[in-house]
Amino acid sequence: MKPEMSKAEVEMRSRFDFSRATRGKFSDRYEHGHSITLLDEDPDMEDPLDLSTRQAGKSIFESQVQAAGLKLAEPLCDESIDYIIYSAAGRNRELVSYAVKLKTSSSKTFYLYKKYADIPCFLLVYIWNARDSEESSVYALTYEEALQVLKAKGYADSDAWVKDGGYSVTHAGPELMEMLKPYRMTQELWRQKLQVA
């Protein structure tokens, strides 16, 4: 039996039309007793109840990068950056580094936000199927590379990109997967990305 609606809920329902509402990603959690507080969207904020996927993705990323002989550092205070990936063995033995934003998911998520354009030497790293290291895949794109994919798919014409400054796809289809193939990382591709001989 449903609990009786509070006065505030009755007032809210009288002011807003919920007839077209759809069940969101938190509806199941709400039904099972979790309290839900919706905030303004922050593209860098991970789903707090999905930390296992995030941790699994971080582990996959760290293993792959370290196996390629590259180094990682975690910044202490920048929420837009998850890691600094670097090598002191560039073409001329100079330090080569990239700021990394990690996006882990249990599916095949692709996203880009305009705010990343201002970060120099920046890599977006997508880790798909992060909960299963055997089935996982890692993609690394510079902002410009991700922007070219976004444009080629026609997403750059969307209201989300033009007006809101970002676009995301939660389930990449075959065409997008094919476009991302050159960016699927291996030990050798990590070394190429950082210009390590």
C-alpha positions in Angstrom: 0.0 0.0 0.0 1.3 3.4 -1.0 2.0 5.9 1.8 -0.2 8.9 1.9 1.1 12.0 0.0 2.4 14.8 2.1 1.0 18.3 1.7 4.1 19.4 -0.1 3.9 16.5 -2.6 0.2 17.3 -3.2 1.1 20.9 -3.9 4.0 20.0 -6.2 1.8 17.6 -8.2 -0.8 20.2 -8.7 1.8 22.6 -10.1 3.6 20.2 -12.4 2.5 17.8 -15.1 4.0 14.4 -14.5 2.0 12.5 -17.1 5.0 12.3 -19.5 7.5 11.3 -16.9 9.7 8.3 -17.5 11.4 6.1 -15.1 15.0 7.3 -14.6 18.1 5.5 -13.7 17.5 6.0 -10.0 13.9 4.8 -9.8 14.9 1.2 -8.9 17.1 2.5 -6.0 14.3 4.7 -4.8 11.8 1.8 -4.7 14.3 -0.1 -2.6 14.6 2.5 0.1 17.5 4.7 -1.1 16.9 8.4 -0.7 17.5 10.3 -3.9 18.6 14.0 -4.0 18.8 15.4 -7.5 21.4 18.2 -8.0 22.3 20.2 -11.1 24.2 17.9 -13.4 27.9 17.8 -13.0 29.5 15.9 -15.8 32.5 15.0 -13.7 30.5 13.5 -10.8 30.3 9.7 -10.8 27.3 7.8 -9.7 28.0 7.5 -5.9 26.4 4.1 -5.7 28.5 2.7 -8.6 31.9 3.0 -7.0 32.7 -0.6 -7.8 32.6 0.1 -11.5 34.8 3.2 -11.0 37.3 1.3 -9.0 37.4 -1.6 -11.4 38.0 0.9 -14.3 40.7 2.7 -12.5 42.5 -0.6 -11.9 42.2 -1.7 -15.5 43.6 1.7 -16.6 46.5 1.7 -14.1 47.5 -1.8 -15.1 47.5 -1.1 -18.8 49.4 2.1 -18.5 52.0 0.7 -16.1 52.5 -2.4 -18.4 53.3 0.0 -21.2 56.1 1.4 -19.0 54.5 4.8 -18.4 54.0 6.6 -15.1 50.9 7.9 -13.4 50.3 10.6 -10.8 47.0 11.6 -9.2 46.4 15.4 -8.7 45.4 16.5 -5.2 43.0 19.2 -6.0 41.7 19.2 -9.6 38.3 17.6 -9.9 38.3 17.7 -13.7 41.5 15.6 -13.8 41.8 12.1 -12.5 45.5 11.4 -13.4 48.6 12.8 -15.0 50.1 10.2 -17.3 53.8 10.8 -18.2 57.0 9.5 -19.5 60.5 10.9 -19.5 61.4 9.1 -22.6 59.9 11.2 -25.4 61.5 11.4 -28.8 64.2 13.8 -27.5 64.2 12.3 -24.0 62.0 15.2 -22.8 59.1 14.8 -20.3 55.8 14.1 -22.1 52.6 14.3 -20.1 48.9 14.4 -20.5 46.1 15.3 -18.0 43.6 12.4 -18.0 39.9 12.4 -17.4 38.7 8.8 -16.8 35.1 7.7 -17.7 34.4 4.2 -16.5 31.2 2.4 -17.2 29.7 -1.1 -17.2 28.4 -0.4 -20.7 29.8 1.6 -23.7 29.6 5.2 -22.9 31.0 8.1 -24.9 30.8 11.7 -23.9 32.4 15.1 -24.4 32.1 18.5 -22.7 33.2 21.8 -24.1 34.9 22.8 -20.9 37.7 20.3 -21.6 38.8 22.3 -24.6 40.7 24.7 -22.3 42.9 22.0 -20.7 46.2 21.6 -22.5 47.6 18.2 -23.3 44.4 16.5 -22.3 43.2 12.9 -22.8 39.7 11.5 -22.3 39.9 7.8 -21.4 36.8 5.7 -21.7 36.8 2.3 -20.1 33.9 0.1 -21.2 32.7 -3.0 -19.5 34.8 -2.0 -16.5 33.4 -4.7 -14.2 34.9 -7.5 -16.3 38.6 -7.1 -16.9 38.5 -9.8 -19.6 35.8 -8.1 -21.6 36.8 -4.5 -20.9 38.2 -2.1 -23.5 40.1 1.2 -23.0 39.9 4.1 -25.5 42.0 7.3 -25.2 41.3 10.4 -27.3 42.6 13.9 -27.2 39.9 16.6 -26.9 40.3 17.3 -30.7 40.0 13.6 -31.6 36.9 13.2 -29.5 35.5 16.4 -31.1 36.1 15.0 -34.6 34.2 11.9 -33.7 31.3 14.0 -32.2 31.1 16.0 -35.4 31.3 13.0 -37.7 28.4 11.4 -35.8 26.3 14.6 -36.1 26.2 15.1 -32.3 27.7 18.5 -32.6 24.4 19.8 -34.1 22.4 18.7 -31.1 20.9 21.1 -28.6 22.8 19.3 -25.8 26.1 20.2 -27.5 25.2 23.7 -28.8 23.2 25.0 -25.8 24.4 22.9 -22.9 28.0 22.4 -23.8 28.1 18.6 -23.7 26.9 15.4 -25.3 26.8 11.8 -24.0 25.9 8.4 -25.4 25.3 5.7 -22.9 25.2 2.8 -25.4 27.6 3.2 -28.4 26.2 1.6 -31.5 28.2 -0.3 -34.2 29.0 2.9 -36.2 30.4 4.8 -33.2 32.3 1.7 -32.1 33.9 1.5 -35.6 34.9 5.1 -35.4 36.6 4.6 -32.0 38.5 1.5 -33.1 41.8 3.4 -33.8 41.7 4.7 -30.3 41.4 1.4 -28.6 44.5 1.2 -26.4 47.2 -1.4 -26.2 50.6 -1.2 -24.6 52.1 -0.2 -27.9 49.4 2.5 -28.6 50.0 4.0 -25.1 53.6 4.3 -25.9 52.8 5.9 -29.3 50.4 8.3 -27.7 53.1 9.6 -25.4 55.8 9.4 -28.2 57.9 6.9 -26.4 60.4 5.2 -28.7 
